[in-house]
Amino acid sequence: MGETAPITTPKRRGRKNPPKTIKPADAFSLDRVFASRPGFGFLDADRAQYMRQRTLALLQDYGVMVVHPAAKAAFLKAGAKEGPDAGRIRLPRELVQEALAATPKTAVFAGKTPQFDMQIPRVDGGFILRTGTGAHGYVDPRDASYRNMDLRAVGEIAAVANDLDQVGFIAHPFVHGVPEVTADIHAYARVTANTNKHVWMQPYQKENIDYLMRIAAIAAGGEDTLRARPNTSVITCSFTPLEFKYMDTEVIIQAGKFGVPIHACSLPSAGGTAPLSVPAMALMAAAEILGMMTMAHILSPGTPVIATPLMFTLDMRTGSALQSSVEALQAANMSIQIMKEFGMMTHTYGAGSDTPDADHQSMAERALLMQNIVLAGADILGGVGQLECATVFSPVQAVLDNEIGSMLRRFTRSPQIDEAALNWEELAQIRVGGHFLDSDHTVTHCRDQFLPKTFTRQNRDDYESSNRRGAFEQARDTALETIANAPESGVLSADQNREIADLTKIADKHIVDVYSRAVETI
């Protein structure tokens, strides 16, 4: 919490005694109240402690399934116990608490140049936005037509995200038109070649991890530079309920070799892979994330781990997954509270909707979602530009999300509370029927108001004369202008681009051959 000026009591007419200074040490001081991000959560202290204890009990008494033989052996050597069935291991509270104590509480997400570096958590207590990941569909900003994600679209996503001032880093989508088993390599290579911002890596299978890390090293300028300044971070996922796949365990091992931060991701679906209740879903996510964090402590000690609960509920009428249902919003808020209770850095969806288009429903859902997660205290808010429950990306929606993020950053900024901010001297002497239009205070602060870049503030006549041009049209034009002005050569050198292209070709041949042989043996 930053220091603020002391608060003084108002000067009253006829008062002879000087105003009393209220110091920060006082029991109730407004500078304490307003100097940190406002918060909202469903868990009070007692309920948070109850959820914390239940999470630790689930890991200790029932445990998790680990299919990676080396990882299981390392767990047992570190003090874990054999579970009730084959492959399951129980994690004593002491082991989990040891891991929590040893896991870094901060991380640096480096860009390719220092101006894009990010500290997690932000030193000002704010949040960081990232683009949506995993989308296999694309809404073209030119005509709002829908198509499968392709490499051209991936380049356009990078171009738009580069220009969004609230977006800290970029995730790669699922791309069509390339070998399916190496789609992550192609998409990651295209994004990282076209941005100086940090890039989020999402491996699709175990053979791909090494290639992805090598591309990250090329883009960084070498393995040593990658270790010193990780320009990438990587997601590892649990297999809900309470299982860890071989591939995701390998992600933790490979990330540790380069000091690449890990997003430990749980994706429970209430009514499917998790019980159909908000607290049970949050509990499931917390247990899985602590399991991955403990695994990182054992296999890759010292590696930063960001708790990443991505919460879904099933529409029990259709079986469709939802990320913006009321229950998913509650679970996301609650899970962030729990992970903060454990002292971890946190990351979850802060944008997104369950509708397939950038429409009125989408704006309502994502505004509610982002405010909910910002007030929960999350460090990273994902999902900028994503639609249809994280399966579609829209550049126009990304521009609109950037605006919402900008508004929320200002909304949660702590207002200064002192006599100058109150304009006390003038306020206490305002004449009957007076105004503050010509006040020195108004002149001094009139440019401090938040001014939107995309949202419009038109009167009816101007709106009609512009053919009813609104925020959507402004966002579309912004996206198209950014795409048109993006450099075709990207941000890497010709040698780096050539080396990445060669490595991608090798990956295609190697991994496609491995996959083909595996299919033949089935």
N, C-alpha and C positions, 0 to 999 in steps of 0.2 A: 504494500500500500504506500503510495507516494505521500510526501508531506504536503500539507496545504496550509494556507494562512490561518492564523487563529481566528476564531469566530467571536465577535463582540456583541454584547447585547445592545439593542437599539438605544439611541440617545433620546431621552424624553424632554419635552419642553419644561423649563423650570427646574430641571434636575441639576443639582450642584455637584454631586459626586461624579467622578469620571466613570466611563463604562467599564464593566468588569470583563476581563479577558477570560474566555473559556479555553482551557488548554486541552491538548489531545489526551492527556492522562485522565481527564474527568470521566466519570462513570458513563455518562451519556453525552457524546460529542458528535455533532452533525458531520464533522469532517470525516469521522470514521464511517458513518452510515453511507455517505455519498462518495467515498474515495475508492470503492471497489465495485466490480461488476454486480449489478443487481441479480438476485437469484430467485429461483422458484423450483421446488421439488416436492415429490409426494412422500418423502421419507423424513420424519422428524428424527431426532437423535436416537431415540429408543428403537424405532423401527429400522433405522439404518444399522444399528448394532445387531439387531436380530437377524437381518439379512446377511450381514458379514459373518456371523457365527454359523448360520445355516450353510453358507457357501463353503466354509472351511470344513464343516462336518460332512458334507456330501463328498468332498475330495478325500477326506480321511477314512470315512466309514464304507464308502462304496467305490470311489476311485474312477479312473479313466482307462480306456482301452488304448494301448500303444502297440501298433503292428510292426514298427521298425525295430528289429532285433537289437541293434547297437544302442538305440535310445533306451529301450527297455532295460538292458543290462546296466546302462549308466544310471538310470533312475534307481534301480535296486542297490547299486553300489553307493549311491548318495543317501540312502536311508529309506527309500520307498519300500512298501511291503506287497507281496503277492496278493492279488484280489481273489474274489470268489469264483471267477472263471478264467479260462486260458486267455492270456494277453492283458488282463485287467490288473492294474496296480493301484494301490492305495497310497495317498500322499499325506504323511503325517503333518499336522499343523506346523510343527517346528521347521520342517523342510520348506513349506510354502512361505512361512514368515521369514526364513533365512533368504529365500529368493527375493522376496519383496524388499528386504533391507538392502540387498546387494544390487538390485536392478537400478540403473540410472534414472534419476527423476527429471532429467532434462535431455534434450537431443538437439543437434543441429541438422537441419535439412538444407544442404548446400545447393545452390544453383551452379551453373557453369561459370558464372561470374559472381563476385561477392555481393553485388547489389541485390541479388535474388536470394541470398541466404535467409533462413528463418530460424528463430529460436523457438523451441517447443518446451514448455509453454511460453507464450509471448511475454516479454518483460512488462508490458503494460496491462497484463491480465486479459487481453482480448482474445480473439479467435482467428483461425486461418481457414480459408475456403479452398476446396479442391474440386476439380471437375468430376463428373460421373464416370464410372468404370464399368467394363463388361458389356456395354450396350452392343447389340448386334444389328440394330436398326438405326437409320439416320433420316432426319427430316431436313430436306434441303432448304436453306433459307431463301433461295431464289423464288421458289413457287410453292413451298410447303408440301412438296411431294415426298412420299416415303420410299426408301429403298434399303436394301441390305447395306450394312456398313462396308465400305471399300477403302483402299489406301488413300484415294483422293479425299474422302471425307475425313479420314484420320488427320491428314495434313491441314484441313480446314479447321478441325477442332483445335489443333495446336495453335494455329494462327489466331483464332478468336480468343483462346485462353491467354495467349501471350499479352493481349491488349486489355484484359480485364484487371483493373487495379486491385480488386479484392481477392482475386484468385492467387493463392500462393504456390500451388503445384498442380500438375496435370497427370491424370490417369489415362492409360491406354484402353481402348475398347476392343471388342472381338471383331476381327476383320474377315470378310469373305473375299473370294478371288485369289486366295493363296492356299497352300496345303493346310487343311484344318488343324493338323497336329502341331503345326508351327505358327499358327495364327498369332499367338502372343509375341513371338520373336519379331514377326513382320510389323506388327502394330507398335511394339515398343521401340523398334529401330526407327520407324517413321516419326513418332512423337519426339524422341530424344534428339533426332537430327534437326528438328524444327523449333526448338525452344531452348532458351537459356534458363528456364525455370526448372525446379526440382521435378523429377518424374517418378510416379508411383508404378512399381513393377508388380505384375500379377502372373506368375507362372501357371501354365496349364497342365504340365506333367513333369515328372522328375528329370527326364533327359534334357529338358529345356532350360533348367535353372542355370547350369554352367554357361550356356550360350548367352543368356540374358545378362548375367554378371559380367561376362567378357565385353559385351556391347557397352554396358555402363562404364567399364574401365576405359574403353577406347574413347567414349564421349568425355570422360573426365580428364583424359590426358595420360592415363597409365594407372596401374593397380595401386601404386603408392599414393597417388593423388586421390584415388577413390577412397582409400582408407583414411586419408587425412581430411578429405572434404567429400563425404558421401552425397553425390548428386542424385541418388536414387534411394528409395526405401521400398520395402517389399512386404506383401501381404502373405500371411500364413493362416490357414483356416482350419478350424475344427470340423469334424464330421459329426454334426449333431444327431443323436445325443451322446456326448461324452466320449467321442472317439477321435483319434488322431491318425490320419493317413500317412503312408510312407512318404509320399511326395512332400507334404507340408512339413514333415519332420526334417527332410533334406533341405527345405528352404531355410529353416532355422540354422542348420549346420553351415550352409553356404554363406548365409548372411553374416554369420559370426566371423568367417575368414576375412571379410572386408570391413567389418564394423558397420555394416549397413543396417539402419534402424528397421525394426520389425513391427508391422501392424498385426497384432494377434487378434484375429477376427473370428467371432462367433456369429452364426446366422440362424438362430432358432426361429421356427415357425409355430406360433401358438395353435394348438389343435392338431399339429402334424408331428414335428420333431421335438416339440416341447409341450408341456401341459397347457390347456386352454385357460390360462389366467395370466394377468399382467405380472404379478410378483414371481410366479413360477418361471415364466419366460426370462425375466431379469436374473433370477437365480441361476438358471441353466447357463446363460451367457457368462455370468461372473465366474462360475466354476470352470468352464472351458477356457476362458481367458487366463485365469490363474494357473491352470494346467500348462498352457503354452508358455506363460511367463516362467514357470518353474523349469520347464524343459529348456528354455533358452539359457537360464542361469546355469544349468548343468552342462549343456552341450556347447554353448557359446557365451561364456561368462563375460559380463561387462557390456553386452550388446543392448542398446536402448530398445525397449518394448513399449508400444503404444496400445493400450486397451481399446479394442474396436468392436463394440457390440452393434451389429446391424440387425435390427429387429423387424420381424414380419409376423403378420397374422394371416391365417387362412380364412377366406370367405367361406363359411360353412355351407353356403348354398351352392357354390360352384367349385370350390377347391382352389380358387385362384389365390396367389400370394398378394398381400397388401403391405405397403410400407407407410401409408398415410392414414390408416384407419385410426380411430380414437385409441384403440387398445395398443397399437404399435407406437403411437406417440407417447402414451403413458409409459410403456415399457422402455422406450429409448431414454426418456428422462430419468426413470428409476435406475436403469443400468449405469448411466453416467454417474449418478449419485453414488452408487455402490462402488464403482471403480475408483472414484475420487476418494471415497472412504478408505480404500486400500492404498491410497497415495500414488496412483498411476496416472500417467498422461492418457488422455482420452480422445476418441475419434468416433464419430458415427455420422449417419446421414443428417445433413442439415438442409438439404433441398431434395426435391423429388415429389412425385405424385403418382397416383394410380390411374390417371386418365392418359390416353394415348396422344393428346395434343396439347399445345401451349394455349390453353383456353382459360375461361373464367374459373373452372374448378381447379385447374392446375395452380393458378396464382393463389387461390384461397388456401389450398392444401400446403403448398410450400412456404407461404408466409407464416402459417401457423406452426409448421414443422421447424422452420429456422428459428423463430422466436422461442419456441419450446426448448430447443437444444442449446441455444445461446444462454438462456436463463438457467439451464441445468449446469452450466459451467464447462461444457466441452471445449477442448483445445483446438480440435480440427472438425470442420463441418464438411462432409462430402456430398456429392450428388449434384453439383452445379450442372445444369443443362439436361438432366436425365428425366425421362418420362416413362409412363407405363411400367411402374414398379422396377425401375433401373434397367430396362431392356432397350430403351431408345434414347438417342441423343439429339437435341435440338440446339443449334447455335443461337437462335433467337431467344429461346428460353434461358440459355446461359447468360446472355446479356441482361435479361430481366432479373435473373437471380443475383447477378453482380450488384444491381441496383438495390435489391432487398438487403443484401449483405452490407452495403454502404450505409443504408438507413439504420440498420440494426447496430452497426458499429457506433454510429452517432447516438442512437437511442440509449445505448448502455454506457455511454461515456459519462463519467461522474460530474454533475454540475458543480461549479464552485459555489460555496455558500459563505458569503461575507457581505459587509456593508456596501462594497463597491458593486457586487453582483446584484444586490437588491436595489441599487440606486436609492439608498435609504434617505439621504439628505433631501433629494428632490421629491421623492415619494411622500415623505412626511410633511411636505409643505405645498402639495399640489392644490391649486385653486379650484373652486367649484367650476365645473364644466371645462376643466383644463385637459391637456393632452400631452403626449410625449413625442410627437412627431419631430419637433425641433430641438429635442433634448440632446445635449452633448453625449449623454450615455447612449442614446439611440444611434447617433452618428458614428460613435466609436465602435458599436457592436453590430451594426446593420449587415455587415458582410460576413458575420460569423454564423449566420443561419445556414442550415443544410440546404444545398441547392441540388436537386436531382439532375442527372444527366440524361436519363431515359424516360422517366415518368413525366407526364405533362401537367401543366397548370394553366390551361387555357380557359378563356370565357367562351360562352356559347357562340358568339358571332365568329370569333377566330377559329373555333373548332369546325363550324359549318363551312367556312370559307376555305379551310384546308382539306375539304373532302373527308372530314371526320378522321383526321390523322391523329392517332393516339400512341400510347407507349409501345404497343406491338409493332407498329410501322417504324417507329424510331429505332427499336431494337433490331429489327430486320435490316434497316439501312446501315446501322453501326456494324453488324456482323458482316454484311456484304462488303462494306468499305474496308474492313480489316482484312478480309480474305483477299480482296483485290490488291492490297498493298503489301501483302506478305512476301518476303524475298523467296524466290524459287530455289535458290541454292541452300536455304536453311542457315543454320548457325555454326555448323562444323566446317572444318577444313576439307579440301578435296581429298586429302590422304585419309582423314578419318572416315569420310563418307565411303570411300573405296574399301577401306578395311572392314567396315560394318557390312557393306553389301557382300563382300567375299565371305564373311563369316556367316551371314544369313543363308547364302547358297550352300555352304557346307552343312549347316544345320538342317536345311531342307533334305539334302541327300541322306545324311546320317539318320535323322529322326524318322523320316518317312520310311526308310529301309527297316529300321528297328520296329516300327509300328506294323509294317506289312508282314514281317516275319512272325510277329506276335499273333497277328490275325490268322496266319496260315496254320499255326499250331493249335488253334482253338477247334 
